[in-house]
Structures are given as C-alpha cells and as structure tokens.
Amino acid sequence: MTIQIGVTGWGDHDKLYPDTKARQQKLKTYATHFDVVEVDASFYAIQPISNYVKWVQETPDNFSFIIKAHQDMTGQSRKKMTRSEAASLFDDFLASIQPVVEARKLAAILFQFPPWFQVEKASISRLRYIRELTKGLPVAIEFRHQSWYAEEYRERTLGLLQELEFIHTVCDEPQAGSGSVPAVPVSTNEQLTLVRFHGRNVHGWNQNGREDWRKVRFLYRYNQTELTEWRELALALEQSSKRVILLFNNNSGGDASDNAKDMMQLLGQKLPDPPPEQLNLFD
C-alpha cells in the first residue's frame, strides 16, 4: 500500500526551479521533489519515442508517469474517425509510450473525457472499445459530465469501470454545472486509484465570457482543512487500492507544488532536502 503525490506537468512550476541549472533540466530536478508526474504534452500531440526515452533516462527507477491520452482519443477535438482510423491512432500512441512501459514507469494512461461526454449508449460503447484497444494496460478514466454520477447512474458507472478494469479518477473540482463532477472517492481497481485536484474556483471554472478563462480556471490554493479532509479520504482509498496517486492541477497561481508538499507533510512523507546554499566568495 502506498500513496504517491505529484503535480500535472513539470514545466510550469517555477518554485521548483530556483536557479539556471534547475531550469535547464526541469524533469531531473522535478524528480528530486516528487516521484510521479502527469505528462500533458501527449494530449496535444503524440510525442516522439525519443522524448519518452529521454524522460525515462532522466528519472530514477522508482519514478512513475501518468500519460494523458491524445485529444482525438477522448473526443475532445471533436474529430470524426472511423473505427479503423481510431485503431490506427491508438496503435501510434501506444507505440510512442513503449519506452515508459518497458521501463515499468507507466502508472496509467489517463483518458480525460470532454464535458459533453455524457451517459448514453454511444459513450458506453466507446469505453468498451477503448478497453479493447488498450487491453492489458493500466487506463484511468476521468469523467467531466455530471450525468455519470447522477443518483440513477452512479453505481452502474462505477460497476462498468470495475468490469472493464479501469482506474477511477476521483476529482476535486468546483461544482459549477453539468460540466463538473462531484468528488466520489471510490476505487474501482485494486491496483490503483487516481485523485486529481483541480481547485475550487467556482467563478473561474466556466468560460463566462472571460478572455483569461483558461488562465484563471485553476486559480486556487487548498487550505489546511481541505487538505486534511483529503488526507483521510486518501488513507481510506488506500484500503481498497494498493496504490493511490494524488495529482495537483491547481497551478494557475503556482499553488500546485506547494499544496502537493503540504499533503506530503500531512501524510508523514519526507520532503526533499533543500539544495545547498551557494557561497558568495565576495561577501
């Protein structure tokens, strides 16, 4: 049983990179702070194999990656594809991540579905087809439409995830209409449960005509009371999954890495030693 803590991406967390050397080798520096990270770049473009080879080499043996599925694989891009085209896309994506799989550093492939992916027969068929195309690999599912957790569907949703051996992604996020989901701290896979912290910025969650909507959407800093509540929930999830991964995505204001370290302390995990201070020979 273990709880791992990290943040989404390693490029935007300036507090982790205080000097030029750290900024020049961000992932290597990141891995001195946390032992798991989410790869976001794969959502926008299938990454060359060379990137994954490099990332594997830059991280220690006990490091893990959550790799986001490409937006065409989740329907976020709204691109229409035949089953043959979808199968080819999946083949290309899975081939690209093989260095991570072979290094045993893949925690899960994360399918974050768009807010309009709701409960209906076509959606359920899509989930079954995704499992068919990813057979044998750890796959985490994140819903963003409330219908999946509506009273009449919640148990069937969780049952479907369990049947397909999908990893349930529990979300902490604002409750701001149908395009947001409640926190449902339930495990559907005995190997892993994923928790993603998106913050609770209700007013910034939806577009609402703001030009800076994407910039402020995840603008939130969890307080001690909120983190303590999640500490208890994480420990409870650990009783039904061998591994629980907590990922902080509330980084519009640079709060994710701080909150991740706050959670590490609440769970009694050792924080990394601070880098040695550089002596100024001319003082």
Beta strands, then each sheet from edge to edge (+ up, - down):
strand 1: 2-8
strand 2: 36-39
strand 3: 64-68
strand 4: 106-112
strand 5: 139-142
strand 6: 167-172
strand 7: 193-197
strand 8: 243-248
sheet 1: 1+ 2+ 3+ 4+ 5+ 6+ 7+ 8+ 1+
end
